[in-house]
Amino acid sequence: MSPAQHIPDQIPVGALACQKDTFLKTATTKCIGCSEKPDKKGFYEVLLHDTILFPEGGGQPNDTGFIDDIKVHNVQRRGLQHIHFTKEPVAVDKEVTLKVDWDRRFDHVQQHTGQHLLSAVLEQDPYKFETVGWNLGDKISYVELAPNNGSLPTAEQISQAEDAINTLIFSGVPIITHAENNAADDNRPDSLPSDYRGGVIRTIEIEGLDRNPCCGTHANNLAQLQSIKFLHTEKIRGNNMRLYFVVGRRVLDLLDSSYTTCKSLTGLLSCGPESFVPQITRLQTLQRTQAKTIKRLMAELAGHAVTTLVTEVKENRYAMVHREDADMDYLVLLANGAKEQKLLEENAGAVIILAGGDPSAGGPIIVLGSDDDSVKKATQILTQHLDGLKGGGKGRWQGKCKTWKGWDSAQAAIKELYTSQ
Ligand SMILES: [Zn+2]
């Protein structure tokens, strides 16, 4: 793109009203262009003379707002142009009133300025951790820090830095924006996007602390950040660390949601937050002990159930068992028990059908037979009576069924098969 990338009637990005004054919530300007038809996603591209709606850049997301009563869904920078995306066309040459979605904007201002501040503190003495990237997220943001001489920040350093940053916020240090004309494009910092040529270079100064080229919208002084809270850290790309944080209103929002969760847990666990960890640890231990007990009791129960199977198969040459609380493990215990008793070897043509699970929710099934033919006949009958029965295998047919509602009629049909033989 050529350096002359803005259109004559448009104030270029770098000198926008929102960049000169973060706190402008409404303004009037003129519409100087609008696409004739919407794009594939249904958006018109609207060109305004100037804007108080920040186009995405410098890690700061775009603003949203209104042009008169037409909603602006997105604002983007293209070279030094700014483009507003709307779902309705805006009349060219019309004087329009702009309104920014202030809550969204001020949230971005707090997170973005907070990032400048925390990166400045962490890259200076005594920390010396350079910020190599950052992300302004929907709820929480992070900076990516590079190690200093192979070491990443310790928990103690992070806590100290948090205190130092909150002290700076309290002291209300002024933030000054310097704008330099760079029409000749001979003085651009490397950190600028490659298509940002000419125009104005903005430098954000936290007085006495830091200077950084940046196009975003910032607070006027550090007190407007209210407070900062560091959250968890995460190792990334081998040597680097992500440090998550929230600033300003988000600190209160996070406190609010954490407090609501604490209140619910206090009710559920019948204890205060200081006892959550020991109480949950106790419940987990109890749950593991109970699971072991259940396993042992099910094995004992299976022993008794096998005795019943022996009697039934010897009497009728078939047996059908369904238990609502039985899982596949229990069915396997029964199947193994039947095998140990040589039930199928010693009773020609015999079949054993084992099933588990809630009648309406279904569950696992095993069909065992003394020969392939008996298994085949039994599964054919079962398929006719049980909805959604699926499975496979020859001597031992295994599968699952969506419902046991047809169990009684299947049982009657199997009984009839064995009585008629
Ligand atoms: Zn910035």
Residues whose N, C-alpha, C, O or C-beta is under 5 A from the ligand:
A	BS01	ZN	C214 G216
